[in-house]
């Protein structure tokens, strides 16, 4: 465990502020909140859904519009159960778990040991914390369940709830949710909620390739829900039982996978930076232990208040998935390459980003507390410094007063803009309070309609980040705002990468 990855007290405080802000201003609510919520499940509020949809739209446009050889699909959540046999999820999608006999609580062993190491580091025992993590990784890599249990006992690790070390044996626990299909519930009717979206792409490989007349290299993109029965869910929406993935599987000739792996690795890092995430808040983390399907893997990590954590993975999946599906389904999943006059099973480069983690990254990065002036002139301001293209609301229209024709003029401005942008109208409270409310949800522009507007058809635009104000003709508003909030502007910048 590196020192730089350990949250400081002020960073934990920042995360608490972000979580509180998300609920108070309509971004994220605990699911079933009136029933005290459901652990590790969340709902997106009126502002959160707009931010998340903007992120998904931009990712989709980046993949399917910028790359002529990438197309999209939307596969079903329910899939034939043999899909998960072929992918390795039935036999291998397990985590070592341990139960505390007193509290009746179940824990993922790696999470239990990571929390223990984290506490050691906070107490200044950095070397011991690193030794704990090294031993954990060694035992996990060897799948040594007995060794893990003995290590937990040796370190005298206790249950956070009961405070006792009365543990069961360490056992494997499958993370897939299962359910029954049909009118009779038995073993043969068991199907699973998909734990990843990638397999929907692999089983549709031939359908897309043939109907789209696609030539290798080409990619298939998808955005969709996935489900994992996380025993210990934590860190707000970073780790949830129901989450959304944005994945693209890129099919290439065997032997060319590393070239494409490096190319997609660079492109995906640049994508996050162009959306406003500083380079020093992002880093690559190469996998030391590769998944069973990969010959290369790297994570793009963001510096959250709780440390550097994965937001996106780029993997070279070889031909593992297509080959296994071919063997189990007995359907040929091969491509005839006319350029080399050869049939082969393509290799795959995967880019996989969590929509919820991406959302959390931008929320954490955007949360800004600003202090200006001194003494009696001292002012504090909290605002969300979101990229204008991602902001839930692009502009808010304020009549200065509720009389003298100003509301009617403001409504004219509203009608001019609402077909192109997500805008809102507000006339309640002082204009200063209205500015503050929009700052708190990240609205980049506030448009004030005053008495001068009735005379010369101009309005005052206030810019969120600087609070600078400028006078602009109403006729120029659409272009003025459009230039700043345009996704096309970002796509053009990405095209040069």
C-alpha positions as CSV (number, residue, x, y, z in Angstrom):
1,X,0.0,0.0,0.0
2,X,1.6,3.2,-1.1
3,X,1.5,6.3,1.0
4,X,0.0,8.4,-1.8
5,X,-3.0,6.0,-2.1
6,X,-3.9,6.5,1.6
7,X,-6.8,8.9,2.2
8,X,-6.0,11.8,4.6
9,X,-8.6,12.9,7.1
10,X,-9.5,16.0,4.9
11,X,-10.0,13.7,1.9
12,X,-12.4,11.5,3.9
13,X,-14.2,14.8,4.8
14,X,-14.4,15.7,1.1
15,X,-16.0,12.4,0.2
16,X,-18.6,13.0,2.9
17,X,-19.3,16.4,1.5
18,X,-19.7,15.0,-2.0
19,X,-22.1,12.3,-0.9
20,X,-24.2,14.8,1.1
21,X,-24.2,17.2,-1.9
22,X,-25.3,14.5,-4.3
23,X,-28.4,13.8,-2.2
24,X,-29.3,17.4,-1.3
25,X,-29.1,18.7,-4.8
26,X,-30.8,15.9,-6.7
27,X,-27.9,13.8,-8.1
28,X,-28.0,10.5,-6.2
29,X,-30.5,9.1,-3.7
30,X,-30.3,5.9,-1.7
31,X,-32.7,3.4,-3.3
32,X,-35.9,2.9,-1.4
33,X,-35.0,5.8,0.8
34,X,-38.3,5.9,2.6
35,X,-37.6,2.4,3.8
36,X,-34.2,3.3,5.0
37,X,-32.5,2.3,1.7
38,X,-31.1,-0.9,0.3
39,X,-27.4,-1.4,0.7
40,X,-25.2,-0.8,-2.3
41,X,-28.2,0.3,-4.5
42,X,-28.8,3.9,-5.5
43,X,-31.2,6.0,-7.6
44,X,-30.1,8.9,-9.8
45,X,-32.1,12.1,-9.2
46,X,-33.3,14.7,-11.6
47,X,-29.8,16.3,-12.0
48,X,-27.9,13.0,-11.7
49,X,-29.7,11.4,-14.5
50,X,-28.9,14.3,-16.8
51,X,-25.2,14.2,-15.9
52,X,-25.0,10.5,-16.3
53,X,-26.9,10.6,-19.7
54,X,-24.5,13.3,-20.9
55,X,-21.6,11.1,-20.1
56,X,-23.1,8.1,-21.8
57,X,-24.1,10.1,-24.9
58,X,-20.6,11.5,-25.2
59,X,-19.0,8.0,-24.8
60,X,-21.4,6.6,-27.4
61,X,-20.8,9.3,-29.9
62,X,-17.0,9.0,-29.4
63,X,-17.1,5.3,-30.1
64,X,-19.7,5.0,-32.9
65,X,-19.4,8.4,-34.7
66,X,-15.6,9.0,-34.5
67,X,-14.7,5.4,-35.5
68,X,-16.2,4.3,-38.8
69,X,-15.4,0.7,-37.9
70,X,-17.3,0.7,-34.5
71,X,-21.0,0.1,-34.3
72,X,-23.4,-0.4,-31.3
73,X,-25.8,-2.9,-30.1
74,X,-28.1,-3.4,-27.1
75,X,-28.1,-7.0,-25.9
76,X,-30.6,-8.5,-23.4
77,X,-29.8,-8.7,-19.7
78,X,-31.0,-12.3,-19.6
79,X,-28.9,-14.7,-21.6
80,X,-28.8,-18.5,-22.1
81,X,-27.1,-20.0,-19.0
82,X,-24.5,-21.7,-21.2
83,X,-23.2,-18.2,-22.0
84,X,-21.8,-18.0,-18.5
85,X,-20.4,-21.5,-18.6
86,X,-18.4,-20.5,-21.7
87,X,-17.3,-17.2,-20.3
88,X,-16.0,-18.9,-17.1
89,X,-18.4,-17.1,-14.8
90,X,-20.2,-20.2,-13.5
91,X,-16.9,-21.9,-12.5
92,X,-14.6,-19.0,-11.9
93,X,-16.6,-15.9,-10.9
94,X,-16.0,-16.4,-7.2
95,X,-14.5,-14.6,-4.3
96,X,-13.2,-16.1,-1.0
97,X,-15.7,-15.3,1.8
98,X,-15.7,-15.7,5.5
99,X,-18.6,-15.5,8.0
100,X,-18.5,-14.2,11.6
101,X,-20.4,-16.7,13.7
102,X,-21.5,-14.1,16.2
103,X,-22.7,-11.3,14.0
104,X,-23.8,-13.6,11.2
105,X,-22.2,-11.1,8.7
106,X,-20.3,-12.3,5.6
107,X,-17.2,-10.6,4.3
108,X,-15.0,-10.8,1.3
109,X,-11.6,-11.9,2.5
110,X,-9.7,-9.4,0.4
111,X,-11.9,-6.5,1.7
112,X,-11.4,-7.6,5.3
113,X,-7.6,-7.7,4.9
114,X,-7.5,-4.5,2.9
115,X,-9.4,-2.6,5.7
116,X,-7.1,-4.1,8.3
117,X,-4.0,-3.0,6.3
118,X,-5.6,0.5,5.9
119,X,-6.0,0.8,9.6
120,X,-2.3,-0.3,10.1
121,X,-1.2,2.4,7.8
122,X,-3.2,5.1,9.5
123,X,-1.5,4.0,12.7
124,X,1.9,4.5,11.1
125,X,2.7,0.9,10.5
126,X,3.3,1.3,6.8
127,X,5.7,-1.7,6.4
128,X,3.4,-4.1,8.2
129,X,0.5,-2.9,6.1
130,X,2.5,-3.7,3.0
131,X,3.4,-7.1,4.3
132,X,-0.2,-7.9,5.0
133,X,-1.2,-7.0,1.5
134,X,1.7,-8.9,0.0
135,X,0.8,-12.1,1.9
136,X,-2.9,-11.6,1.0
137,X,-2.1,-11.4,-2.8
138,X,0.2,-14.4,-2.5
139,X,-2.5,-16.5,-0.9
140,X,-5.3,-15.3,-3.2
141,X,-3.0,-16.0,-6.2
142,X,-2.5,-19.6,-5.0
143,X,-6.3,-19.9,-4.2
144,X,-5.2,-21.1,-0.7
145,X,-8.4,-20.8,1.2
146,X,-7.0,-22.6,4.3
147,X,-4.0,-20.3,4.3
148,X,-6.2,-17.2,4.1
149,X,-8.2,-18.4,7.2
150,X,-5.0,-19.1,9.1
151,X,-3.7,-15.7,8.2
152,X,-6.9,-14.0,9.4
153,X,-6.6,-15.8,12.7
154,X,-2.9,-15.1,13.1
155,X,-3.4,-11.4,12.6
156,X,-6.3,-11.4,15.1
157,X,-8.7,-9.7,12.7
158,X,-12.1,-9.1,14.2
159,X,-15.5,-8.5,12.8
160,X,-16.4,-4.8,12.6
161,X,-19.9,-5.6,14.0
162,X,-19.4,-8.2,16.7
163,X,-15.8,-7.3,17.6
164,X,-15.0,-11.1,17.8
165,X,-12.6,-13.3,15.8
166,X,-15.1,-16.2,15.7
167,X,-14.8,-17.0,12.0
168,X,-16.1,-19.8,9.8
169,X,-13.9,-21.5,7.2
170,X,-13.1,-19.4,4.1
171,X,-15.2,-20.5,1.2
172,X,-15.8,-19.5,-2.4
173,X,-18.9,-17.5,-3.1
174,X,-20.3,-16.9,-6.6
175,X,-21.0,-13.2,-7.3
176,X,-23.8,-13.8,-9.9
177,X,-27.4,-13.2,-9.1
178,X,-29.6,-16.1,-10.2
179,X,-33.3,-16.3,-10.9
180,X,-35.9,-18.7,-12.4
181,X,-37.4,-18.5,-15.8
182,X,-40.7,-20.2,-16.8
183,X,-43.6,-21.5,-14.8
184,X,-41.7,-24.3,-13.0
185,X,-38.8,-23.5,-10.7
186,X,-36.1,-26.1,-10.8
187,X,-32.4,-26.4,-11.7
188,X,-33.0,-26.5,-15.4
189,X,-34.8,-23.1,-15.3
190,X,-32.0,-21.2,-13.5
191,X,-30.7,-18.2,-15.4
192,X,-28.5,-15.3,-14.3
193,X,-28.6,-11.6,-14.3
194,X,-25.5,-10.8,-16.4
195,X,-22.4,-9.9,-14.4
196,X,-20.9,-8.0,-17.4
197,X,-22.2,-6.7,-20.7
198,X,-19.3,-8.1,-22.8
199,X,-20.8,-11.5,-23.4
200,X,-23.8,-10.0,-25.2
201,X,-21.3,-8.6,-27.7
202,X,-19.4,-11.9,-28.2
203,X,-22.5,-14.0,-28.9
204,X,-23.7,-11.4,-31.4
205,X,-20.3,-11.2,-33.2
206,X,-21.4,-13.0,-36.3
207,X,-24.8,-11.3,-36.4
208,X,-23.2,-7.9,-36.5
209,X,-20.3,-8.9,-38.7
210,X,-22.5,-10.4,-41.4
211,X,-25.4,-7.9,-41.4
212,X,-23.1,-4.9,-41.2
213,X,-20.6,-6.4,-43.6
214,X,-17.9,-5.5,-41.1
215,X,-14.2,-6.1,-41.9
216,X,-11.6,-6.9,-39.2
217,X,-10.5,-4.7,-37.4
218,X,-13.9,-3.6,-36.2
219,X,-15.6,-2.9,-32.9
220,X,-19.0,-3.4,-31.2
221,X,-20.0,-1.0,-28.4
222,X,-22.7,-1.4,-25.8
223,X,-24.1,0.5,-22.7
224,X,-26.0,-1.6,-20.3
225,X,-26.8,-2.7,-16.7
226,X,-24.8,-5.5,-15.0
227,X,-25.3,-7.1,-11.6
228,X,-22.9,-8.5,-9.0
229,X,-23.7,-9.7,-5.6
230,X,-21.1,-7.7,-3.8
231,X,-21.0,-8.8,-0.2
232,X,-19.3,-5.7,1.1
233,X,-20.3,-2.7,-1.0
234,X,-18.7,0.6,-0.1
235,X,-17.5,4.0,-1.2
236,X,-20.9,5.3,-2.3
237,X,-21.6,4.5,-5.9
238,X,-18.1,3.3,-6.6
239,X,-19.0,-0.4,-5.9
240,X,-22.7,-1.3,-6.3
241,X,-24.8,-4.5,-6.8
242,X,-26.5,-2.9,-9.8
243,X,-24.4,-0.8,-12.1
244,X,-23.9,0.3,-15.7
245,X,-21.1,-0.5,-18.0
246,X,-19.9,1.1,-21.2
247,X,-17.9,-1.5,-23.1
248,X,-16.4,-1.8,-26.6
249,X,-15.0,-5.0,-27.9
250,X,-12.6,-4.5,-30.8
251,X,-11.9,-7.5,-33.0
252,X,-8.4,-7.7,-34.6
253,X,-6.2,-10.2,-36.4
254,X,-4.2,-12.6,-34.1
255,X,-0.8,-11.1,-33.7
256,X,-1.9,-7.5,-34.1
257,X,-3.6,-7.3,-30.7
258,X,-0.7,-5.5,-28.9
259,X,-0.6,-2.7,-31.5
260,X,-4.3,-2.1,-31.0
261,X,-4.0,-2.5,-27.2
262,X,-1.5,0.4,-27.0
263,X,-3.6,2.5,-29.3
264,X,-6.8,2.1,-27.4
265,X,-5.0,2.6,-24.1
266,X,-3.7,6.0,-25.2
267,X,-7.1,7.0,-26.7
268,X,-9.0,6.2,-23.6
269,X,-6.7,8.1,-21.3
270,X,-6.9,11.2,-23.6
271,X,-10.7,11.0,-23.6
272,X,-10.8,11.5,-19.8
273,X,-8.3,14.4,-20.0
274,X,-10.2,16.2,-22.8
275,X,-13.3,16.1,-20.5
276,X,-11.4,18.1,-18.0
277,X,-9.8,15.6,-15.7
278,X,-6.2,16.8,-15.0
279,X,-3.4,14.4,-16.1
280,X,-2.0,14.3,-12.5
281,X,-5.3,12.9,-11.2
282,X,-5.1,10.0,-13.6
283,X,-2.7,7.1,-13.9
284,X,-2.2,3.7,-15.5
285,X,-2.1,0.6,-13.3
286,X,-0.8,-2.5,-15.1
287,X,-2.2,-5.8,-13.9
288,X,0.4,-8.0,-12.2
289,X,-2.0,-10.9,-12.1
290,X,-3.9,-11.3,-15.4
291,X,-7.5,-12.6,-15.7
292,X,-7.9,-16.0,-17.2
293,X,-8.9,-14.5,-20.6
294,X,-6.2,-11.8,-20.9
295,X,-2.6,-11.5,-22.2
296,X,-2.4,-7.8,-21.2
297,X,-4.4,-5.6,-19.0
298,X,-4.2,-2.0,-17.6
299,X,-6.5,0.1,-15.5
300,X,-7.0,3.8,-15.8
301,X,-7.2,5.1,-12.2
302,X,-8.5,8.4,-10.9
303,X,-7.5,10.0,-7.6
304,X,-10.7,9.8,-5.6
305,X,-10.9,11.3,-2.1
306,X,-10.3,7.6,-1.0
307,X,-7.3,7.1,-3.2
308,X,-6.4,6.1,-6.7
309,X,-9.1,3.6,-7.9
310,X,-10.1,2.1,-11.3
311,X,-12.5,3.9,-13.6
312,X,-11.7,2.0,-16.8
313,X,-10.0,-1.2,-17.9
314,X,-8.3,-1.9,-21.2
315,X,-7.7,-5.6,-21.8
316,X,-6.3,-7.8,-24.5
317,X,-8.8,-10.7,-24.2
318,X,-7.1,-12.9,-26.9
319,X,-9.6,-15.2,-28.6
320,X,-10.8,-16.7,-25.2
321,X,-14.4,-15.7,-25.4
322,X,-15.1,-16.4,-29.1
323,X,-13.3,-19.7,-28.9
324,X,-15.2,-20.9,-25.8
325,X,-18.5,-19.9,-27.2
326,X,-17.6,-21.7,-30.5
327,X,-16.8,-24.9,-28.6
328,X,-19.8,-24.9,-26.3
329,X,-22.4,-23.7,-28.9
330,X,-20.8,-25.7,-31.8
331,X,-21.4,-22.7,-34.0
332,X,-18.4,-21.4,-36.0
333,X,-17.4,-17.9,-34.8
334,X,-14.7,-17.3,-37.3
335,X,-13.9,-14.6,-39.8
336,X,-12.7,-15.0,-43.3
337,X,-10.0,-12.4,-44.0
338,X,-9.9,-11.8,-47.8
339,X,-6.6,-9.8,-47.5
340,X,-4.7,-12.8,-46.2
341,X,-7.1,-15.5,-47.5
342,X,-7.4,-17.1,-44.1
343,X,-10.1,-18.1,-41.6
344,X,-9.4,-17.3,-38.0
345,X,-11.1,-16.5,-34.6
346,X,-10.3,-12.8,-34.0
347,X,-8.5,-11.6,-31.0
348,X,-10.2,-8.9,-28.9
349,X,-9.2,-5.6,-27.3
350,X,-11.7,-4.5,-24.7
351,X,-12.3,-1.0,-23.3
352,X,-14.7,-1.1,-20.3
353,X,-15.6,1.9,-18.3
354,X,-18.1,2.0,-15.4
355,X,-20.8,4.7,-16.1
356,X,-21.3,5.1,-12.3
357,X,-17.6,5.4,-11.5
358,X,-17.2,7.9,-14.4
359,X,-20.1,9.9,-12.9
360,X,-18.5,9.8,-9.4
361,X,-15.2,10.9,-10.8
362,X,-16.7,14.0,-12.4
363,X,-18.7,14.8,-9.3
364,X,-15.7,14.5,-7.1
365,X,-13.5,16.6,-9.5
366,X,-16.1,19.2,-10.0
367,X,-16.9,19.8,-6.3
368,X,-15.3,23.2,-5.5
369,X,-15.2,25.3,-2.4
370,X,-13.9,28.8,-3.1
371,X,-13.0,31.6,-0.7
372,X,-12.4,35.1,-1.9
373,X,-11.7,38.4,-0.2
374,X,-10.7,39.0,3.4
375,X,-12.3,40.3,6.6
376,X,-15.8,41.6,6.1
377,X,-15.3,41.1,2.3
378,X,-14.6,37.4,2.8
379,X,-17.0,35.2,0.7
380,X,-17.3,31.5,0.5
381,X,-18.9,29.8,-2.5
382,X,-19.5,26.1,-3.3
383,X,-20.1,25.1,-6.9
384,X,-19.8,22.2,-9.3
385,X,-17.1,23.0,-11.9
386,X,-18.5,20.5,-14.5
387,X,-17.5,20.6,-18.1
388,X,-20.3,22.7,-19.8
389,X,-21.1,19.8,-22.1
390,X,-21.7,17.5,-19.2
391,X,-23.7,19.9,-16.9
392,X,-27.2,18.7,-16.2
393,X,-28.7,22.2,-17.0
394,X,-27.0,24.3,-19.6
395,X,-28.6,27.7,-18.7
396,X,-31.0,29.2,-16.2
397,X,-33.2,32.1,-17.2
398,X,-34.1,34.7,-14.5
399,X,-36.4,37.7,-14.8
400,X,-35.1,40.4,-12.5
401,X,-38.6,40.8,-11.0
402,X,-42.0,39.2,-11.3
403,X,-43.6,42.2,-12.9
404,X,-43.4,44.9,-15.6
405,X,-43.3,42.3,-18.4
406,X,-39.9,40.8,-17.4
407,X,-41.4,37.3,-16.8
408,X,-42.9,37.4,-20.3
409,X,-39.6,38.5,-21.8
410,X,-37.8,35.8,-19.9
411,X,-40.2,33.2,-21.2
412,X,-39.4,34.3,-24.8
413,X,-35.8,33.6,-24.1
414,X,-36.7,30.3,-22.6
415,X,-38.7,29.3,-25.7
416,X,-35.8,30.4,-27.9
417,X,-33.3,28.0,-26.2
418,X,-35.3,25.0,-24.9
419,X,-35.3,23.2,-28.2
420,X,-31.5,23.1,-28.3
421,X,-30.5,22.9,-24.6
422,X,-31.7,21.7,-21.3
423,X,-32.7,25.1,-19.7
424,X,-34.8,26.1,-16.7
425,X,-36.8,29.2,-15.7
426,X,-36.8,30.5,-12.2
427,X,-38.2,33.7,-10.7
428,X,-38.4,32.9,-7.0
429,X,-36.1,34.6,-4.4
430,X,-33.4,37.2,-4.9
431,X,-31.3,36.8,-8.0
432,X,-28.3,36.2,-5.8
433,X,-29.9,33.1,-4.2
434,X,-30.9,31.9,-7.7
435,X,-27.3,32.2,-8.8
436,X,-26.2,30.1,-5.8
437,X,-28.7,27.4,-6.5
438,X,-27.5,27.0,-10.1
439,X,-23.8,27.0,-8.9
440,X,-24.6,24.1,-6.7
441,X,-25.9,21.9,-9.6
442,X,-23.2,23.1,-12.0
443,X,-25.2,25.2,-14.4
444,X,-22.5,27.0,-16.5
445,X,-24.7,30.0,-17.5
446,X,-27.3,32.2,-15.8
447,X,-29.2,34.6,-18.0
448,X,-30.7,37.7,-16.3
449,X,-33.6,39.5,-18.0
450,X,-33.9,43.1,-16.8
451,X,-35.5,46.4,-17.8
452,X,-32.7,47.0,-20.4
453,X,-33.7,43.8,-22.0
454,X,-37.1,45.3,-22.8
455,X,-35.4,48.2,-24.5
456,X,-32.6,46.7,-26.6
457,X,-33.2,42.9,-26.5
458,X,-30.0,42.1,-24.6
459,X,-29.5,40.1,-21.5
460,X,-26.8,39.6,-18.9
461,X,-25.0,36.3,-18.9
462,X,-23.2,35.2,-15.7
463,X,-20.4,32.6,-16.0
464,X,-20.4,30.0,-13.3
465,X,-16.6,29.5,-12.8
466,X,-15.6,33.2,-12.7
467,X,-18.9,34.9,-11.9
468,X,-18.0,37.3,-14.7
469,X,-21.0,38.9,-16.3
470,X,-21.4,40.2,-19.9
471,X,-24.1,41.7,-22.0
472,X,-25.2,39.7,-25.0
473,X,-28.0,40.2,-27.6
474,X,-30.8,37.7,-27.3
475,X,-30.4,36.8,-30.9
476,X,-26.8,35.6,-30.2
477,X,-27.7,33.5,-27.2
478,X,-28.1,30.2,-29.0
479,X,-24.7,30.4,-30.7
480,X,-23.0,31.8,-27.6
481,X,-24.2,29.0,-25.3
482,X,-23.9,26.3,-28.0
483,X,-20.2,27.0,-28.6
484,X,-19.5,26.2,-25.0
485,X,-21.7,23.3,-24.3
486,X,-21.3,21.5,-27.6
487,X,-20.3,17.8,-27.6
488,X,-19.2,18.3,-31.3
489,X,-16.4,20.5,-30.0
490,X,-15.1,17.7,-27.8
491,X,-15.5,15.2,-30.6
492,X,-13.4,17.3,-33.0
493,X,-10.7,17.6,-30.4
494,X,-10.7,13.9,-29.9
495,X,-10.5,13.3,-33.6
496,X,-7.1,14.9,-33.6
497,X,-5.7,12.4,-31.1
